[in-house]
Amino acid sequence: MRKMIRRALISVSDKSEIKKILPILKKFKVEILSSGGTYSYIRNSGFKCIDVAEYTNFKEILDGRVKTLHPQIHAEILFKRNNKKHVSQMKHKKFKNIDLVIVNFYPFEKTVLKTNNENTIIENIDIGGPSLVRSAAKNFKNVTVITSNYQLDSLIREMSINKGSTSLKFRKELSQEAFSETAYYDTNISKYFNKIVSVRYPKKITFNGLLVNKLRYGENPHQSGAFYSKDNFDELEKLNGKELSYNNYNDIYFGLDIINSLPKGIGTTIIKHANPSGVSINKRQLLSFKQAFNCDPVSAFGGVIVCNYKINYETAKEIYKNFFEVVVAKNFTTDALSILRKKKNLRIIKNKQKNGLNEIVFKTLSKNFILQNSDNNNFNKKNFKIVSKKKPSKKMFSDLIFAFNICRFVKSNAIVLTNNNSTVGIGSGQPSRLDSCEIAINKMKKFNHKTENLVAASDAFFPFVDGIETLVQSGVKAVIQPYGSIRDKEIIKFANDTKTILVFSKTRHFRH
C-alpha cells in the first residue's frame, strides 16, 4: 500500500546531510514544516519552508524546550487516514496530513563524553524529537519516518521509483529502526542517571549497542551471529586477512583483558578457546613472544596473539614460522607488516583501545541473565599475606603476583605455574583442583620447562593438602592461593614442613 508524501516535518540536530533530500521534496511539491535552526537552514539553502510556530499559531517557549510538542502536529501525524471518525475530527479542526517525519536527536551520548556539566547534559536530552518519531513510527501505515542520515538515500530512491510515494514495506522497516533508535537513545539516558545516582543494579535495566558487522556464523557454523559495540566502533583496525569471526572476537577481547591487567613492561599472551595457552612479560618483545608460545606450543597452534607493543621485524619473523588465526598489537613496523601479510588469511589487527576495562560482566542464563562487576582490580603486595616461615625474595614475590594475576583469567578450577614472569604450565577448567594441578605439571614436563624458582598460583583455596603436595613434589618452591579453607592450618603446616613459601590472597578469582 503506497502512500503519497504531501507534507513533511523536518527537525534535525545533525544537519550535515539534510540538504540532499530537499531537491526531491521540491520535485514532488512536498510542503515542508520545520522549526528553529532546521527552519533557518532549509530557508538559507534556498528552499521553501513553513515555520511550525506559524503553522500552529503557537510560538516555542521555555528556551526551545517546547516547539513541536503540539496537539496539531501530533494529530496530523497520528490520525488513521481510513478511520471516518478520525477524518471527521481532523476536518472539524481544519488539520492536515503530515506524511513524512525526518528527525534526529540532540547528541546526548556525545555530550556525556565531552563534559561532566550536568546542566549541559540535561539540556541535551531530546523530548520533542523522540515524541515525533514515536508518533510517526506508530502510524507507519500512513507515515514515513526517517531517524538517521544514512536512511535519506533510501528515501530518495523510494520516492523516485514510486513517484513521490512510499511502500508499506519500506515504512514498516523504517518504523522498526525508529523504535530501535528511541530505545537506544533512552537507554543511554538511563545509564547516565544510573551512574550519577550510583545505582549499579536498577530494578529495570536495558542494554544497547551499535551493529559493527554481521558475522558469517556464530560460535559454530549452524549458529548465526553479529558483533555490536556500545559506541562507534573504531578500536580494532584490521590491516590484513579475512573478516573476524565470533570466536576471533571472543579470544581477542579475552586476550586484551589479560594484557590490560599486566604491569608496565612488554607482555604477550596467546589465547585458544578463551583460555591462555601462554603469557609472558619480558623487556625484549621477541623473548616475551617466545616464552608465551613455548609454554604450550601445541595449544598455541591456530591461536590468537595479543600483545601490548609495536611488533618489529624480528618478532614478526618468529610469528610467521607458525600458524595463528589473529595477531593483535599496538602497531607494526613496516617490515613486520610486510612479512606477516604474506599469510593472506592471517588477521592482523592494530589495537587502538583507549580503556579496555569492563565495569560490568553480563552472562545469559536461558531466558534470564546475571550481572556482576568485573574482576579487574590491580594487585599489589597489600592484597597478600605471607603465612609461611620462609619468605619470598622480591623477585619471587613479583612472580607469585604475576602467576596469581594470570590465574584469574583461566577457567576454574585453575592452576598456573610460572618462572621469571612467564607461564610454564596451565591447568584449566577441571571439576577437581587436583586434576588441574596434574594437568599444569604434565604440560610443564611435556615441554621441558625449567623448574628453577618455580611458583604456582591457584584461583581458590586448596580444600585438601593433596593439591599443594602434588605441586611441591613437582618442584614448586612457592605457592599463592586465597585463604578460607577449614584446612588452611594444615596447608600452612605442610608448607613449613617442606620449606615451601606460602602466600595467602584476600580475594578468590573463580572464572566459569
N, C-alpha and C positions, 0 to 999 in steps of 0.2 A: 504494500500500500504506500504509494508515493504521496508526499506532502510538499506543496509548493511553499517556498520561503518568500514571504511578502514583507515581513518586518523582522528586524534583528536588534537585539540588545547586546552591546559590546561594552564590557567593563573589565579592563585588564591592568594588572600591576606591571607585568613584563610586556612592554610594547614593541619589543625588538622585531617581532615577526608579523605584527598585525597588518602592516601595510600591504602584504601580499594578497590578503583576502578582499581588500576594498574594491579593486577593479571588477571582480566577478560579481560582487554585490551590486555595483553600479550597472553592470551589463544587464542584469536581470531585474533592475529597478526595485531593489530591496531598500526599504526605508530603514535608516539606522537611528537607533536611540543610544545615547551614551551620557556620561556624566564626568565631572571633574577633569582630571588630567587626560583621560582617554578621549573625552569630547574635544578638548583643545587639540590633541594630537591628530585626530581624524580631520578636523577642520583645517588645521595647518598643513595637512598633507594634500589638500585640495579636493576634499570630498564633502558632500552634504551630510549633515548630522543634526539631529534634534536633541536638545538638552533635556534630560529626564525631568529636571525641576520644572521646566516649561511645560512639558508633556503632562505631568501630573498636577501642575499648579501647586507644588509643594517644594519649597527650597530646602536644600540639605541643611541639617542642623548638627549641633554638638561636635563641631570641628570635623565634620565629614563622617562621623560615626553612623549617621542615618542619612542615606542617599537613595538607594534603590529599595530600601525596606518600606515599600508602599503597597497597600492592598490592590491598587490598579495594576501595578507591574506584575505582581504575583498572580492576580486573577487572569491577566492576559496570557500568562504562561500556562497556568494550571487547568483552565477550563476544558472540558471534554467537547470537542467540536461536533460530535454526533449525539450529544445529550440535549434534548429540546429544552429542558428546564435551565441548563447552563446557558444555552444560546439566548434564551429569553431574558435571563438575568443580565447577561452581557449587553444586550440591546438596550435594556432599560437604563443601564449605567452609561451607555454610549462608549463602552470599552471595545477595543480592537483585539487583534491577534498578535502575539509575539511568537514567531515560528522558529527563531534561531537565537540561542544564547551562547555568547562567547565570553568566557570568564577565566582568568587565572588569579590565584590568591595572593594576598600580601605575603612577602617572603619570611614567614615566621621561622622556619628551620634555619635559614641563612642568618637571620638576625640573632638567634640564640648563639650561633657560632662566633659572631662578630663582637658581641657585647654582653656584659652582665647587668646592664642598666635595666632594672625591672620595668620602668615606665615605657622605655623604648620597645621592649619585648612585648608588653601587653598591648600597646598600640598597633603592633603587627599581627595581632590575632584578628583575622578577617571574619566578619559576621555576614555582611551583605553578600559577598561572593559565594560562600558555601550555601547560603539560603537560596540564591538564584539557581545554582547548579542542582540542588536537590529538587527544587520545583520542576525544572526542565527535565531532569532525568526521570522523575516520577511520571511525567506526562510524555514519555518517549514515543507514544503512538502518534503524537501530533507535533512534537517539538524536537529539534536537533540541538544537542548541547556539545560544545567544544570546551575542554578544560586544559589542554596543553598545546603549545605551539606546533609540535610535530604533527598534530591532527589536521592542521589547516590545509596541507597539501591534499589529504584525502577528501576533505570537504570540497576543495576546488574541483577535483576530479569528479566527485559525485554530482555536484551541481552542473558541471559541464556536460556530463553524459546524460543526465536526466533533465536537462533544460531548466535549471533553476529549482528543482525539487530534490528530495532525498528519499531513499527507500526505507521501509520499516526495518529491514535487517541492519542497515547502516545505523539507524537511530538507536536501535536496541543495543548494538555493540558499543556505541558511544555512551549510552546510559550505564552500562556495566563499568566502563572506565571512569565515568563520573563519580559513581558511588565509591569506587576504589580510591579515587582521588580525595574525596571528602573524608573517608575513613583514615587514609594515610595522614592527612593534614591534622585531623583531630587527635590521632594517636601521638603525634609529635607534641601537641599541646599538653596532652595528658601526661606524657613522660616528663615534660618540663615541670609541671606542677607537682608530680610525684617527687621529683628531685628537690625542689625548693622547700617542700614541707617534710622532707626526709621520710617518705613512705616508700619502703623497698618492696613490700608485698601488699598492694592495694586489694580491695575487695573484688574489683573487676579490673582485668588487665587485657590490653591488646598489644600486638606486635606489628610492626610494619617493615617493609623493605622494598627496594627497587630491583626489578629484574635486571641482572647483569647479562646473563645468557641462558638459553635453554641448552641442556646437555644432551648428548647423543643417547644416553641412558643413565640410570641411577647407579646404585651400588652394584647391581647385576644387570645384564642385558635386557631382561624381561621387565625391568622397572624403569619408569620414566623419571626424569629429574630436571631441576633447574637451580641456578645459583642466584641468590639475592644478596643485596647489600643494604645496610642501614642508611647509607648516603650515596652520593655519586661516586661510584667505584673507580678508583684510579691507583690503588696501592700495589697492584701486581701488573707489571708491564711485560707482556710476552714478547721476547726477542727472536724466538725460533720455535719450530715444532708444531705439532697438532694442537687442537683445542684441548683445554684442560677437562678432565673427566671428574665425575663425582668423587671418586677415590683420590684423585690427584689433589683436589681442593681440600679434602679431609686431611690428607697427610701433610700438605703444605702448611695449613694453619696449626696443625698439631706441632709440627717442627718449629714454627715461628714462636709458639708458646714456650717451647724449651729454650730456644735461642734468646728470647727476651728475658728469660729468668737467669741467664748466666751472668756472672760478674764481668767486669771490664776485661777485655782480652779478645783473643781470636778463638771463636768457637764454631764447631761443626757438629751437626747431627745428621744421621741417616735414618729415615723413617720407613717402616714397612708395616702395612696394615695397622696404622695408628699405634704403633709401638716403636720406640727407638731401638735400632739394631746396634747403634754405637754413638757415643758422644765424647767429644774431646775438646779441651782448651789447651792451646799452645801458642807461644809468641810467634812461631813460624806457621803460616797457614798451610803449607804443604804437610807438615807433621801433624797439624790438627786434623786435616782430612784423612791422612793415612791411618792415624790412630783410631779415629772414628770408624773407618772402613774395616780395619784389621780386627776390631773387636769381634765381629761376626761377618766375614766376607761372603759367606753363603747366603745368609739372610739379607744382606745388603743388595744382592742381585735384583735388579728391577725396582730398587727403592727410590726414595726422594731425598736428595741432598738439600739441606738448608743450612746456610752459614751467615755470619754477620760481618763479612769482609768483602772486599773487592777481589774477585778471583783473578790471579795472574796466570801467565803462560805456563809456568812450572806446574801449578796445581791443575790447570786445565788438561795438560798432557796426561797427568795421572788419572784424572776422571775419565778421560777418553778411552783408557785401556779397558774399562768395564762398562757393563750395561746398566744405565739408570733411566728412569722414566722422566724425572724432573730435576733441574738444578736451580736453586733459588739463592741469590746472593745480593748484597748491597749494590754491586755493579760488577762489570767485567772489563778487563783491559781489551784493547782492540785485537791483539794477537791471541788472547784467550778465547774471545768470541769466534775468531776465525777457525780455530781448531775444533771447538765444540759444535759449531754449525755444520761441520762435516757429517755429523749424525743428524739427518733430516728430521727424524721423529722426536729427537730429544727436545723436551720443552725447556727452554732457557728463560728464566723469569728474573727480572730486576725487581727487588723488593723496595717499595717506596713507602712502606708503612711508617706512619709517624708515631702512633701509640697503639701497640698491639695488645694491651692488657684488657681482657674482658672483665666487666663488672659482674655480670650475671651469667650463669650457666643454665641452659634450657634443655630439658630432656622429655621426650614424649613417652607416655605410658598408655598404649592403646589409644582411647579417645581422650585421655587426660594428659596432664603434663606436670612436672615438678620444676621448681626453680631453686637456685641457691647462689650465693655469692661465690666468686671464683677463688680457687686455691692458688693464688699467685703472689702471696706475700714474700718479700725478700728475707732470706735467712742471715743471721749473724750469730756471734758466739753467745749473746744473751738468750737466744732461743734454746740453748742446750746446757746440760749439766753433766760434768764428768763424774761418774759414780764408781769407777774402779780405782784401785790403789795406784795402778800405773797410769801415768798421764801422757797424752799425746804431745808430740812436738808441734810447733806452729804449722809446719808444712803438712803434717799428718792430719791435724785438725781441719785445715783447709780442704784436704782431700775427702775427709769424712763429710763435711758440709756439701761438697760437690756431689758426692755419692747420694746423699740424702735428698738433695735437690732433684737429681735425675730420677730418683726412685718414685717421686710423686707423679711422674709422667708415664710410668709403666703400669700396665693393667694389673690390678691386685688379684691374688696376693703377689707382691713384688719384692724381689731381691736384686740388688745391684752391687757388683764387685768392681772396684776401681783401683787404679795405680797411677800416681802422678797426674791427677786430673783427667784421666781417660778411663772409660769403661772397658773392662776386660771380660766381663761375664754378666748377662742379664737373664733373670728368670722371671717370667711374667704369666699372669692370668691363670694361676693354678688354684683350685679349691683348697689345697694343702700348702701351707707355707714351707713345710719341709721339702715338698716336691719342687717348689720354686728355688730353694737353696741348691738342690741337687742339679737342676737344670742350669743354673748360673755357673756352678762349679764345672759341670761337664762341658759347657761352652768354652770356659776358660782353658780347660785342659785340651780340648779338641784343637784349639788354635795356638797352643803352646805359648801362652802369655806368661810373662814374668810374674812371680808371686812375691817379690821383694816389696815390703811396705804395703802389702795388700790390705785393703779395707773393704768393709761390707756395710750396706745400708738396707734396712727393712722398712717398708711403709707403715707397718703396725708392729705391736709388741709380739715377742715370741711367747706363745702360750705354754710351751714346754722347753726344757733345756736342749732337746734333741736338735732343734734348728741351729742354734748358735754353736752347739758342739760340732755339727757337721761342717760348719763354716771354718771353725778353728782348726779342725783336722785337715782341712784343705789348704791351710797356710795363711788364713786371715789373721792379721795382727790387731785389728781394731774393728769394732762394730758400733754402729749408731742405729738407734731404734727408739720409738716412742715408749714411754712408761705407761703403766696402768694394769699390768697383769698381776693376778694374785700370786704369781710365782716370780715376781721381779727380784725378790731377795735371793732366790735360787739362781737366777740368771747372773746377778752380781757376784754371788759366791763362786760360781763356775768361772767367771771372768777373772776373778782374783786368784783362784786356784791354778789357772792356766796362764797367768800373767798376760791376759788379753785386755786391751784398752776397751772400755765400755762407756759410751756416751748416750744419755737419755735425751730425747726431744720432748718438748712441751706439747707438740702437736702431732696428730696422726694424719696420714695422707693416703687414704683409700682412693682408688680410681677405678670405677666399674664401667 
